[in-house]
Amino acid sequence: MNTSRRFLLAPAWRLAPLAGRICLVASLALATLALATSPPVAAQERTAVIGARADVRPWSDPLEALGTLRADESVTLSATVTEIIAELNFRDGEAVEAGQLLIRLEDSEERAQLRAAQAQRDERRSAVDRLSQLQSRNMAPRADVEDSQARLRQVEAEIQGLEARLTNYRLRAPFDGVVGFRNISVGSLVTPGTELVTLDKLDVMKLDFSVPEVYLAILSPGLKLSARSVAFPEEVFEGEVASIGSRVDPVSRSITVRAEIDNPELRLRPGMLMEVVLQRSPRQAVVVPESALIPSGDRQYVLVIDEADENRLERREVRVGERRTGQAEIIDGLEPNELVVSHGVQRAREGDRVRLLGIASEENSIREILEAHREEGEA
């Protein structure tokens, strides 16, 4: 009985190495089959990225400030005499030309006095002519001629005075501009000092802002700047420095700068708050999208796409200068027109060959590239 049990167990122990060998051979066969049926490395799907050119662009170091707009010319027309308004020739917010009559006060009495003075002038002028003829014939003394000429000059001076007074009854626009609200009516009695209407010249705006005195050395007339307003968040208004204040504020240690901004569409208004970016140290710089930068400690890298080597990636260290929103200045490490990975940096690795979906630029946005690629995939 025991002999039989040992006989049955012995073959199972001896068969174990043989089963292991059979499993090993099967595994090798499956691995060989998998390698034979898998695609080659070159045919495998490459990492999709979007590139960007290292462009040479005008660049500057921004200096930010807050400023207030003022009209290029601004005046409030006021009455200088006590009289009743006889005529109003403008509407609220109307654009007027220089010399245009805006308001006429009642001036019938002054015009009557002017007509009387003009008649008197004609009379005395005739008297001077008669006495001059008589004096040429020695029939009138020279003194009478001189007295008549003096009286003529006197009445002419009175006429000039009356004409000057009449200008106080007619208020004209001193320059081209836009009038404000009309808060007066025909028939209203006005007195000296009464404000009648405002007039602003808005085709060019003055922008006043303060700059710390440490930047005084870089300030000069003609320095370019850009300005934004919350009223037009998508609009950038370009201008330049017109003048620099003559004094530094001893409390804030800042100096006032005045710039001029063209306003042909008259959208900007006096009193508006503007965010100013002063373009100091203007230069030409190599610029890449900020998304292309790969930070590593205190160093910055980019992935350069070698187009001559089937879009192979090269990890290269660069030195970064100033940054703007979405852009970075490259001081060293990158040549103009080189192609770098701007989107897909996280998935790409040095040495990989990538699939370039497109090159982002001002004419070809990221969204347009992705939409075009999606349409190609659906087709």
C-alpha positions as CSV (number, residue, x, y, z in Angstrom):
1,M,0.0,0.0,0.0
2,N,2.7,2.5,0.9
3,T,4.8,1.4,-2.1
4,S,1.9,2.2,-4.4
5,R,1.4,5.7,-3.0
6,R,5.1,6.5,-3.5
7,F,4.8,5.3,-7.0
8,L,1.9,7.6,-7.7
9,L,3.5,10.8,-6.2
10,A,6.8,10.4,-7.8
11,P,5.7,11.2,-11.4
12,A,4.0,14.4,-10.4
13,W,7.1,15.8,-8.8
14,R,9.2,14.9,-11.8
15,L,6.7,16.6,-14.2
16,A,6.9,20.1,-12.5
17,P,10.1,21.2,-14.2
18,L,8.7,20.1,-17.5
19,A,5.5,22.3,-17.0
20,G,7.7,25.3,-16.2
21,R,9.7,24.9,-19.4
22,I,6.5,24.7,-21.4
23,C,5.2,28.0,-19.9
24,L,8.4,29.8,-20.5
25,V,8.4,28.7,-24.2
26,A,4.8,29.9,-24.5
27,S,5.6,33.3,-23.0
28,L,8.5,33.8,-25.4
29,A,6.3,32.9,-28.3
30,L,3.6,35.4,-27.3
31,A,6.3,38.2,-26.8
32,T,7.7,37.4,-30.3
33,L,4.3,37.6,-31.8
34,A,3.5,40.9,-30.1
35,L,6.7,42.5,-31.3
36,A,6.0,41.2,-34.8
37,T,2.5,42.6,-34.9
38,S,3.2,46.0,-33.2
39,P,3.9,49.1,-35.4
40,P,7.4,50.5,-35.7
41,V,8.5,53.3,-33.5
42,A,8.5,55.8,-36.3
43,A,4.9,55.0,-37.1
44,Q,3.7,55.4,-33.6
45,E,1.6,58.6,-32.8
46,R,3.8,61.6,-32.1
47,T,3.0,64.2,-29.4
48,A,0.8,67.0,-30.9
49,V,2.1,70.5,-30.1
50,I,1.6,74.1,-31.3
51,G,4.6,76.2,-32.1
52,A,5.5,79.9,-32.2
53,R,8.2,81.8,-33.9
54,A,10.7,83.9,-32.0
55,D,9.8,87.3,-33.4
56,V,11.8,90.5,-33.3
57,R,9.4,93.2,-32.1
58,P,9.5,96.7,-30.7
59,W,9.9,96.4,-27.0
60,S,10.2,98.6,-23.9
61,D,10.2,98.5,-20.2
62,P,6.7,99.5,-19.0
63,L,6.2,102.1,-16.3
64,E,2.6,102.1,-15.0
65,A,0.8,105.1,-13.5
66,L,-2.7,106.5,-13.1
67,G,-3.7,109.8,-14.9
68,T,-6.6,112.1,-15.4
69,L,-7.7,113.5,-18.8
70,R,-8.1,117.2,-19.5
71,A,-9.4,118.9,-22.6
72,D,-6.8,120.4,-24.8
73,E,-8.6,123.8,-24.5
74,S,-11.5,124.4,-22.0
75,V,-13.4,127.6,-21.1
76,T,-16.6,128.6,-19.4
77,L,-18.3,131.5,-21.1
78,S,-19.8,134.0,-18.6
79,A,-21.8,137.2,-18.8
80,T,-20.0,140.5,-18.2
81,V,-23.1,142.7,-18.2
82,T,-26.5,142.7,-16.7
83,E,-29.0,142.0,-19.5
84,I,-31.7,139.6,-20.8
85,I,-30.8,136.7,-23.1
86,A,-32.3,137.4,-26.5
87,E,-30.9,134.5,-28.6
88,L,-29.4,131.0,-28.1
89,N,-27.8,129.4,-31.1
90,F,-26.6,126.0,-29.8
91,R,-27.9,122.6,-28.5
92,D,-26.6,120.4,-25.8
93,G,-23.3,118.7,-26.7
94,E,-23.2,120.3,-30.2
95,A,-19.9,120.7,-32.0
96,V,-19.3,124.4,-32.9
97,E,-16.7,126.3,-34.8
98,A,-14.4,129.1,-33.8
99,G,-16.2,132.5,-34.1
100,Q,-19.7,131.0,-34.1
101,L,-22.3,133.1,-32.3
102,L,-23.6,131.1,-29.3
103,I,-25.5,133.6,-27.2
104,R,-26.8,137.1,-27.9
105,L,-27.9,139.4,-25.1
106,E,-30.5,142.2,-25.6
107,D,-28.4,145.1,-27.1
108,S,-31.0,147.4,-28.7
109,E,-30.0,150.3,-26.6
110,E,-26.3,150.0,-27.3
111,R,-27.0,149.6,-31.0
112,A,-29.1,152.8,-31.0
113,Q,-26.2,154.6,-29.3
114,L,-23.8,153.3,-31.9
115,R,-26.1,154.5,-34.8
116,A,-26.2,158.0,-33.2
117,A,-22.4,158.1,-32.8
118,Q,-22.0,157.0,-36.5
119,A,-24.3,159.8,-37.6
120,Q,-22.4,162.3,-35.6
121,R,-19.2,161.0,-37.1
122,D,-20.6,161.5,-40.6
123,E,-21.6,165.1,-39.7
124,R,-18.2,166.0,-38.3
125,R,-16.4,164.3,-41.2
126,S,-18.3,166.6,-43.6
127,A,-17.4,169.6,-41.4
128,V,-13.8,168.7,-41.6
129,D,-14.0,168.4,-45.4
130,R,-15.7,171.9,-45.7
131,L,-13.2,173.6,-43.4
132,S,-10.3,172.0,-45.2
133,Q,-11.5,173.4,-48.6
134,L,-12.0,176.8,-47.1
135,Q,-8.6,176.8,-45.5
136,S,-7.0,175.8,-48.8
137,R,-8.5,179.1,-50.2
138,N,-7.4,181.1,-47.1
139,M,-11.0,181.6,-46.2
140,A,-10.9,179.7,-42.8
141,P,-8.3,179.7,-40.1
142,R,-6.2,176.7,-39.7
143,A,-7.2,176.4,-36.0
144,D,-10.8,175.8,-36.9
145,V,-9.7,172.9,-39.2
146,E,-7.7,171.3,-36.4
147,D,-10.5,171.7,-33.9
148,S,-13.0,169.9,-36.3
149,Q,-10.5,167.1,-36.9
150,A,-10.1,166.6,-33.2
151,R,-13.9,166.4,-32.7
152,L,-14.0,163.8,-35.5
153,R,-11.3,161.7,-33.8
154,Q,-13.3,162.0,-30.6
155,V,-16.5,160.6,-32.0
156,E,-14.6,157.9,-33.8
157,A,-13.2,156.8,-30.5
158,E,-16.7,156.8,-29.0
159,I,-17.8,154.5,-31.9
160,Q,-14.9,152.1,-31.1
161,G,-15.9,152.0,-27.5
162,L,-19.5,151.3,-28.3
163,E,-18.5,148.5,-30.7
164,A,-16.3,147.0,-28.0
165,R,-19.2,147.1,-25.6
166,L,-21.4,145.4,-28.1
167,T,-19.1,142.4,-28.1
168,N,-20.0,141.8,-24.5
169,Y,-23.6,141.2,-25.7
170,R,-22.5,138.6,-28.2
171,L,-20.8,135.5,-26.9
172,R,-18.9,133.6,-29.6
173,A,-16.9,130.3,-29.6
174,P,-13.2,131.2,-29.1
175,F,-12.1,127.9,-30.7
176,D,-13.5,124.7,-32.3
177,G,-15.0,122.5,-29.7
178,V,-18.1,120.9,-28.0
179,V,-20.5,122.8,-25.9
180,G,-21.9,121.5,-22.7
181,F,-25.5,121.4,-21.3
182,R,-27.7,124.5,-21.9
183,N,-29.0,125.5,-18.5
184,I,-30.4,128.9,-19.6
185,S,-33.3,130.0,-21.7
186,V,-34.3,133.0,-23.8
187,G,-35.6,135.8,-21.6
188,S,-33.5,134.9,-18.6
189,L,-31.8,137.8,-16.8
190,V,-28.0,137.3,-16.4
191,T,-25.5,139.3,-14.3
192,P,-21.8,139.7,-14.5
193,G,-20.1,136.3,-13.6
194,T,-23.1,134.2,-14.5
195,E,-21.9,131.0,-16.2
196,L,-23.7,130.5,-19.4
197,V,-22.1,127.5,-21.3
198,T,-18.9,125.4,-21.3
199,L,-16.8,124.8,-24.3
200,D,-14.1,122.0,-24.6
201,K,-11.7,121.2,-27.4
202,L,-11.7,117.4,-27.4
203,D,-9.9,116.3,-30.6
204,V,-6.7,116.2,-28.6
205,M,-6.7,115.3,-24.9
206,K,-4.1,116.2,-22.2
207,L,-3.3,113.3,-19.8
208,D,-1.7,114.3,-16.5
209,F,-0.1,111.7,-14.3
210,S,2.6,111.4,-11.7
211,V,5.9,109.5,-11.9
212,P,8.4,108.8,-9.0
213,E,11.4,111.1,-9.2
214,V,13.7,108.1,-9.6
215,Y,12.6,107.9,-13.2
216,L,13.2,111.5,-13.9
217,A,16.4,110.7,-16.0
218,I,14.5,108.6,-18.5
219,L,11.6,111.1,-19.0
220,S,11.7,113.3,-22.1
221,P,9.2,114.9,-24.5
222,G,8.2,112.5,-27.3
223,L,8.4,109.4,-25.1
224,K,5.6,106.9,-26.2
225,L,2.9,105.7,-24.0
226,S,-0.4,103.8,-24.1
227,A,-3.5,104.3,-22.0
228,R,-6.6,102.4,-21.2
229,S,-10.0,103.3,-19.6
230,V,-12.6,101.2,-17.9
231,A,-15.1,102.8,-20.3
232,F,-13.4,101.2,-23.3
233,P,-11.6,98.1,-21.8
234,E,-10.7,96.7,-25.3
235,E,-9.3,100.0,-26.6
236,V,-5.7,101.1,-26.3
237,F,-5.1,104.8,-26.8
238,E,-1.6,105.8,-28.0
239,G,0.1,109.1,-27.1
240,E,3.4,110.7,-26.2
241,V,4.8,112.8,-23.5
242,A,4.4,116.5,-24.3
243,S,6.0,118.2,-21.2
244,I,7.4,117.5,-17.8
245,G,6.7,119.4,-14.6
246,S,9.3,121.9,-13.4
247,R,9.0,120.8,-9.7
248,V,9.1,117.6,-7.7
249,D,6.4,117.2,-5.0
250,P,8.4,117.2,-1.7
251,V,5.7,115.0,-0.1
252,S,5.1,112.3,-2.6
253,R,8.6,112.6,-4.2
254,S,6.9,112.5,-7.7
255,I,6.9,114.7,-10.7
256,T,3.9,115.5,-12.9
257,V,4.0,114.5,-16.6
258,R,1.6,115.8,-19.2
259,A,1.0,113.7,-22.4
260,E,-1.2,114.3,-25.4
261,I,-3.5,111.7,-26.9
262,D,-5.3,112.1,-30.2
263,N,-9.1,111.8,-29.8
264,P,-10.5,112.1,-33.3
265,E,-13.8,110.3,-32.5
266,L,-14.3,112.4,-29.4
267,R,-14.8,109.3,-27.2
268,L,-12.6,110.4,-24.4
269,R,-13.9,113.1,-22.0
270,P,-12.2,115.4,-19.5
271,G,-12.0,114.0,-16.0
272,M,-11.7,110.3,-17.0
273,L,-9.3,108.1,-15.1
274,M,-6.7,106.4,-17.4
275,E,-4.3,103.5,-16.7
276,V,-1.0,104.7,-18.3
277,V,1.9,102.5,-19.4
278,L,5.0,104.6,-20.2
279,Q,7.2,102.9,-22.8
280,R,10.7,103.5,-21.4
281,S,14.0,102.2,-23.0
282,P,12.5,101.4,-26.4
283,R,14.4,98.7,-28.3
284,Q,14.1,95.7,-30.7
285,A,13.9,92.4,-28.9
286,V,13.4,88.7,-29.5
287,V,10.0,87.8,-28.1
288,V,8.2,84.4,-27.5
289,P,4.9,83.5,-25.9
290,E,5.2,83.3,-22.1
291,S,3.6,79.8,-22.3
292,A,6.8,78.5,-24.1
293,L,9.0,79.0,-21.0
294,I,9.8,76.0,-18.8
295,P,10.9,77.2,-15.3
296,S,13.5,75.0,-13.4
297,G,14.6,76.6,-10.2
298,D,16.0,80.0,-11.1
299,R,16.5,79.1,-14.7
300,Q,14.3,79.2,-17.8
301,Y,14.2,76.8,-20.7
302,V,12.4,76.4,-24.0
303,L,11.8,73.4,-26.3
304,V,13.2,74.4,-29.8
305,I,11.7,72.5,-32.7
306,D,14.3,71.4,-35.2
307,E,12.3,71.5,-38.5
308,A,15.3,70.1,-40.5
309,D,15.3,67.0,-38.3
310,E,11.7,65.9,-38.5
311,N,10.6,68.3,-35.7
312,R,12.9,66.9,-33.1
313,L,12.9,68.8,-29.8
314,E,15.9,70.4,-28.2
315,R,15.7,71.7,-24.6
316,R,17.6,75.0,-24.5
317,E,18.3,77.4,-21.6
318,V,17.4,81.0,-22.3
319,R,17.8,84.3,-20.4
320,V,14.6,86.2,-19.9
321,G,14.3,89.9,-19.8
322,E,11.1,91.9,-19.2
323,R,7.7,90.3,-19.5
324,R,4.3,91.5,-20.7
325,T,0.9,89.8,-20.5
326,G,1.4,86.6,-22.4
327,Q,4.8,87.5,-23.8
328,A,8.5,87.4,-22.7
329,E,11.6,89.0,-23.9
330,I,14.5,86.6,-24.6
331,I,17.9,88.3,-24.0
332,D,20.1,85.3,-24.8
333,G,19.7,81.7,-26.0
334,L,17.4,82.0,-28.9
335,E,17.8,83.3,-32.4
336,P,15.1,85.3,-34.3
337,N,12.7,83.1,-36.3
338,E,13.5,79.9,-34.4
339,L,10.4,77.7,-33.7
340,V,9.6,76.8,-30.1
341,V,6.8,74.8,-28.5
342,S,4.2,77.2,-27.1
343,H,1.4,74.7,-26.3
344,G,1.9,71.1,-25.3
345,V,5.1,71.7,-23.4
346,Q,4.0,69.4,-20.5
347,R,3.7,66.3,-22.7
348,A,6.8,67.0,-24.9
349,R,10.3,65.7,-24.0
350,E,13.7,66.6,-25.3
351,G,14.7,64.4,-28.2
352,D,11.1,63.6,-29.1
353,R,9.8,64.1,-32.6
354,V,6.5,66.0,-32.4
355,R,3.5,66.5,-34.6
356,L,3.2,70.2,-35.3
357,L,-0.5,71.2,-35.5
358,G,0.3,74.8,-36.5
359,I,2.2,77.9,-35.7
360,A,0.4,80.5,-33.6
361,S,0.7,84.1,-34.6
362,E,-1.4,87.3,-34.7
363,E,-3.1,86.1,-37.9
364,N,-3.5,82.5,-36.7
365,S,-4.7,82.0,-33.2
366,I,-4.6,78.9,-31.0
367,R,-8.4,78.5,-31.3
368,E,-8.3,78.6,-35.1
369,I,-5.5,76.0,-35.2
370,L,-7.4,73.7,-32.9
371,E,-10.7,74.1,-34.8
372,A,-9.0,73.5,-38.1
373,H,-7.4,70.3,-36.7
374,R,-10.7,69.1,-35.3
375,E,-12.4,69.6,-38.7
376,E,-9.7,67.6,-40.4
377,G,-10.2,64.8,-37.9
378,E,-13.9,64.7,-38.4
379,A,-13.4,64.7,-42.2
